[in-house]
Structures are given as C-alpha cells and as structure tokens.
Amino acid sequence: MKIKDVIQHKGNQAVVTIGPEASVRELVALLAEHNVGALVVSEDGERVTGIVSERDVVRRLHEDATVLDHQVSSIMTAEVRTCAADDGLTELMQTMTEHRIRHVPVVADGRLTGIISIGDVVKNRIGELEFERDQLDHYVHQT
C-alpha cells in the first residue's frame, strides 16, 4: 500500500496551512475550525516551513500563558519529516513510530500535496485487516 492510496481514500481535501507570522491564537482557532490536530506552516501554501500541533500549543501554554500572542514560528517544529505519494505505508508507520510523530506532510517536487495523520494510517490498516478477514472467512466457508 502506498501513501497515494491513503490520500485517495481520504479524498482530495485541501491541506490547511498557516503562516509562520500568524499568532498562536489564530492557530488554535484554525485547529478548532477544521477539527484537525496539526497544521502545516507555510509562507505560500506550497512549501513546508514547519508543522505545529495541538500538543505544541499545550506544552508551551504550560511554560508561558502568554504564548497565544506569540507567532506560530516560535512554537513550530522546523525540521519536518515528509513523505512522497509513492512511499510505502509500512515505512511511514515505522517513521511515525520511531520519531513519535502523528502528522506527516506529503510533498511532491517540493510542493505540499497532502497530509497523513496517524488516524489515517490506523483507519487504513483496520480496513486492510477486515478485508483479509473477510477473504479468509469466505475461503473457509467455501470448502
């Protein structure tokens, strides 16, 4: 299974991005509005500058209650692990597990084309296991 299969199953949803100069307060509003756990930070909506998650916000709030007025760039992760549409899902699962990350932007020719969350990976894996179970059940009851 490839990343592009998961993206296709999700549907062609636009990736929600936020500029690095936006406030963390704006970030929180976008996370809530789109019901997502992370946003790609991008100056132009195409190149990945960073990624920022709900977890980043919460951890910084614990340290500094004024973080909502800071810029997104002050709390984002700048070294972003990305994947390509032709990458394998198994490799992505290993990367997510090893690096304890929950969201991975999908990039083609330096341009943001999608995002894969751990929820997408789990949903896909459950679908594969259900399909295999149904095939085995059909085989067993066929004979």
Contacts in CASP RR format, 6 or more apart in sequence:
PFRMAT RR
TARGET T0000
AUTHOR 0000-0000-0000
METHOD contacts of the structure
MODEL  1
MKIKDVIQHKGNQAVVTIGPEASVRELVALLAEHNVGALVVSEDGERVTG
IVSERDVVRRLHEDATVLDHQVSSIMTAEVRTCAADDGLTELMQTMTEHR
IRHVPVVADGRLTGIISIGDVVKNRIGELEFERDQLDHYVHQT
1 88 0 8 1.000
1 89 0 8 1.000
1 90 0 8 1.000
1 124 0 8 1.000
1 128 0 8 1.000
2 85 0 8 1.000
2 86 0 8 1.000
2 87 0 8 1.000
2 88 0 8 1.000
2 89 0 8 1.000
3 83 0 8 1.000
3 84 0 8 1.000
3 85 0 8 1.000
3 86 0 8 1.000
3 87 0 8 1.000
3 88 0 8 1.000
3 89 0 8 1.000
3 92 0 8 1.000
3 106 0 8 1.000
3 116 0 8 1.000
4 85 0 8 1.000
4 86 0 8 1.000
5 89 0 8 1.000
5 124 0 8 1.000
6 89 0 8 1.000
6 116 0 8 1.000
6 120 0 8 1.000
6 121 0 8 1.000
6 124 0 8 1.000
7 85 0 8 1.000
7 106 0 8 1.000
7 113 0 8 1.000
7 114 0 8 1.000
7 116 0 8 1.000
9 124 0 8 1.000
10 120 0 8 1.000
13 114 0 8 1.000
15 40 0 8 1.000
15 105 0 8 1.000
15 112 0 8 1.000
15 113 0 8 1.000
15 114 0 8 1.000
15 115 0 8 1.000
16 30 0 8 1.000
16 34 0 8 1.000
16 36 0 8 1.000
16 39 0 8 1.000
16 40 0 8 1.000
17 39 0 8 1.000
17 40 0 8 1.000
17 41 0 8 1.000
17 42 0 8 1.000
17 45 0 8 1.000
17 112 0 8 1.000
18 26 0 8 1.000
18 27 0 8 1.000
18 30 0 8 1.000
18 39 0 8 1.000
18 40 0 8 1.000
18 41 0 8 1.000
18 42 0 8 1.000
18 52 0 8 1.000
18 72 0 8 1.000
19 41 0 8 1.000
19 42 0 8 1.000
19 43 0 8 1.000
19 49 0 8 1.000
19 72 0 8 1.000
20 41 0 8 1.000
20 43 0 8 1.000
20 49 0 8 1.000
20 50 0 8 1.000
20 71 0 8 1.000
20 72 0 8 1.000
20 73 0 8 1.000
20 76 0 8 1.000
21 71 0 8 1.000
21 72 0 8 1.000
21 73 0 8 1.000
22 71 0 8 1.000
22 72 0 8 1.000
23 68 0 8 1.000
23 69 0 8 1.000
23 70 0 8 1.000
23 71 0 8 1.000
23 72 0 8 1.000
24 57 0 8 1.000
24 60 0 8 1.000
24 67 0 8 1.000
24 68 0 8 1.000
24 69 0 8 1.000
24 70 0 8 1.000
24 71 0 8 1.000
24 72 0 8 1.000
24 74 0 8 1.000
24 75 0 8 1.000
25 68 0 8 1.000
25 69 0 8 1.000
26 72 0 8 1.000
27 39 0 8 1.000
27 52 0 8 1.000
27 57 0 8 1.000
27 72 0 8 1.000
28 57 0 8 1.000
28 68 0 8 1.000
30 39 0 8 1.000
31 37 0 8 1.000
31 38 0 8 1.000
31 39 0 8 1.000
31 54 0 8 1.000
31 57 0 8 1.000
36 117 0 8 1.000
37 53 0 8 1.000
37 54 0 8 1.000
37 102 0 8 1.000
37 103 0 8 1.000
37 117 0 8 1.000
38 51 0 8 1.000
38 52 0 8 1.000
38 53 0 8 1.000
38 54 0 8 1.000
38 102 0 8 1.000
38 103 0 8 1.000
38 115 0 8 1.000
38 117 0 8 1.000
39 51 0 8 1.000
39 52 0 8 1.000
39 53 0 8 1.000
40 48 0 8 1.000
40 50 0 8 1.000
40 51 0 8 1.000
40 80 0 8 1.000
40 105 0 8 1.000
40 112 0 8 1.000
40 115 0 8 1.000
41 48 0 8 1.000
41 49 0 8 1.000
41 50 0 8 1.000
41 51 0 8 1.000
41 52 0 8 1.000
41 72 0 8 1.000
41 73 0 8 1.000
41 76 0 8 1.000
42 48 0 8 1.000
42 49 0 8 1.000
42 50 0 8 1.000
42 112 0 8 1.000
43 49 0 8 1.000
45 112 0 8 1.000
46 110 0 8 1.000
46 111 0 8 1.000
46 112 0 8 1.000
47 110 0 8 1.000
47 111 0 8 1.000
47 112 0 8 1.000
48 80 0 8 1.000
48 82 0 8 1.000
48 105 0 8 1.000
48 107 0 8 1.000
48 110 0 8 1.000
48 112 0 8 1.000
49 73 0 8 1.000
49 76 0 8 1.000
49 78 0 8 1.000
50 76 0 8 1.000
50 77 0 8 1.000
50 78 0 8 1.000
50 80 0 8 1.000
51 76 0 8 1.000
51 77 0 8 1.000
51 80 0 8 1.000
51 103 0 8 1.000
51 105 0 8 1.000
52 72 0 8 1.000
52 75 0 8 1.000
52 76 0 8 1.000
52 77 0 8 1.000
53 102 0 8 1.000
53 103 0 8 1.000
56 75 0 8 1.000
56 76 0 8 1.000
56 77 0 8 1.000
57 67 0 8 1.000
57 75 0 8 1.000
60 67 0 8 1.000
60 70 0 8 1.000
60 75 0 8 1.000
61 67 0 8 1.000
61 68 0 8 1.000
64 70 0 8 1.000
67 74 0 8 1.000
67 75 0 8 1.000
80 105 0 8 1.000
81 95 0 8 1.000
81 99 0 8 1.000
81 101 0 8 1.000
81 104 0 8 1.000
82 104 0 8 1.000
82 105 0 8 1.000
82 106 0 8 1.000
82 107 0 8 1.000
83 91 0 8 1.000
83 92 0 8 1.000
83 95 0 8 1.000
83 104 0 8 1.000
83 105 0 8 1.000
83 106 0 8 1.000
83 107 0 8 1.000
83 116 0 8 1.000
84 106 0 8 1.000
84 107 0 8 1.000
84 108 0 8 1.000
85 106 0 8 1.000
85 108 0 8 1.000
85 113 0 8 1.000
89 121 0 8 1.000
89 124 0 8 1.000
89 125 0 8 1.000
92 104 0 8 1.000
92 116 0 8 1.000
92 121 0 8 1.000
93 121 0 8 1.000
93 125 0 8 1.000
95 101 0 8 1.000
95 104 0 8 1.000
96 102 0 8 1.000
96 104 0 8 1.000
96 118 0 8 1.000
96 121 0 8 1.000
102 117 0 8 1.000
102 118 0 8 1.000
102 119 0 8 1.000
103 115 0 8 1.000
103 116 0 8 1.000
103 117 0 8 1.000
103 118 0 8 1.000
104 115 0 8 1.000
104 116 0 8 1.000
105 112 0 8 1.000
105 114 0 8 1.000
105 115 0 8 1.000
106 112 0 8 1.000
106 113 0 8 1.000
106 114 0 8 1.000
106 115 0 8 1.000
106 116 0 8 1.000
107 113 0 8 1.000
END
